[in-house]
Amino acid sequence: MFVLHHCDNPPCTKPEHLFLGNTRDNALDASGKGRLRKGINHHSAKLTEEQVIAIREIGNSKSQRDIAAIFGIAQTSVGHILRREHWTHI
């Protein structure tokens, strides 16, 4: 369990500003407050938005293995992009 914060002020310890949540609750809370990095701002991003668009455009004409080799990423990453599990904001 996590102790989550309604006001997002780290020094605040007012009980009415705190609530319990699990990992999913924590992620949804962070996402809803715009605190998750996505796209090129994510710490492990290897692609640009233009490259992701290109991958989706050629997704039906080449194998995922070939696309992965072209862009220097893992085949599983190509699958996630094509299924819109990653880079969902594009």
ABEGO torsion letter per residue (X at the ends): XBBBBAAGBAABABAAABBBBBAAAAAAAAAAAGABBBEAABAABABBAAAAAAAAAAAAABBAAAAAAAAGBBAAAAAAAAAGABGAAX
